[in-house]
Amino acid sequence: MNKPETDLTGRFTDRPKSMLLAEVVYDSIRRAIANGAYAEDERLPGENALAGQFDVSRPVIRAALKR
């Protein structure tokens, strides 16, 4: 799964300013599932792994997964 693009400060550059970080992560994970990056019966990586992939905190990942 590709990480969304960030600028030099680490902020996501491909999201509207009004969009929450958790929404960006949620949309990225949802698109990855829809595109077949994860098999139907496959579990998603854990919070720590997802936080590392998206370069965000675990609470952001938790908020995204609660959607």
LINLIN-V520181 format. One record per residue. N is the residue number from 0. RES is the residue in one small letter. SS is DSSP state (H for helix, E for strand, C for the rest). PSI is psi in whole degrees, 0 to 359 (none if undefined). Layout:
BEGIN
n->N res->RES ss->SS psi->PSI
n->N res->RES ss->SS psi->PSI
END
This chain:
BEGIN
n->0 res->m ss->C psi->135
n->1 res->n ss->C psi->142
n->2 res->k ss->C psi->143
n->3 res->p ss->C psi->152
n->4 res->e ss->C psi->143
n->5 res->t ss->E psi->159
n->6 res->d ss->C psi->189
n->7 res->l ss->C psi->338
n->8 res->t ss->C psi->357
n->9 res->g ss->C psi->3
n->10 res->r ss->C psi->145
n->11 res->f ss->E psi->132
n->12 res->t ss->C psi->348
n->13 res->d ss->C psi->31
n->14 res->r ss->C psi->146
n->15 res->p ss->C psi->150
n->16 res->k ss->C psi->331
n->17 res->s ss->C psi->350
n->18 res->m ss->C psi->128
n->19 res->l ss->C psi->151
n->20 res->l ss->H psi->320
n->21 res->a ss->H psi->325
n->22 res->e ss->H psi->322
n->23 res->v ss->H psi->314
n->24 res->v ss->H psi->314
n->25 res->y ss->H psi->311
n->26 res->d ss->H psi->321
n->27 res->s ss->H psi->317
n->28 res->i ss->H psi->317
n->29 res->r ss->H psi->317
n->30 res->r ss->H psi->321
n->31 res->a ss->H psi->319
n->32 res->i ss->H psi->314
n->33 res->a ss->H psi->327
n->34 res->n ss->C psi->1
n->35 res->g ss->C psi->14
n->36 res->a ss->C psi->334
n->37 res->y ss->C psi->136
n->38 res->a ss->C psi->159
n->39 res->e ss->C psi->319
n->40 res->d ss->C psi->3
n->41 res->e ss->C psi->139
n->42 res->r ss->C psi->148
n->43 res->l ss->C psi->157
n->44 res->p ss->C psi->161
n->45 res->g ss->C psi->171
n->46 res->e ss->H psi->315
n->47 res->n ss->H psi->317
n->48 res->a ss->H psi->316
n->49 res->l ss->H psi->319
n->50 res->a ss->H psi->321
n->51 res->g ss->H psi->320
n->52 res->q ss->H psi->319
n->53 res->f ss->H psi->356
n->54 res->d ss->C psi->48
n->55 res->v ss->C psi->173
n->56 res->s ss->C psi->162
n->57 res->r ss->H psi->322
n->58 res->p ss->H psi->326
n->59 res->v ss->H psi->317
n->60 res->i ss->H psi->315
n->61 res->r ss->H psi->316
n->62 res->a ss->H psi->321
n->63 res->a ss->H psi->319
n->64 res->l ss->H psi->341
n->65 res->k ss->H psi->344
n->66 res->r ss->C psi->none
END
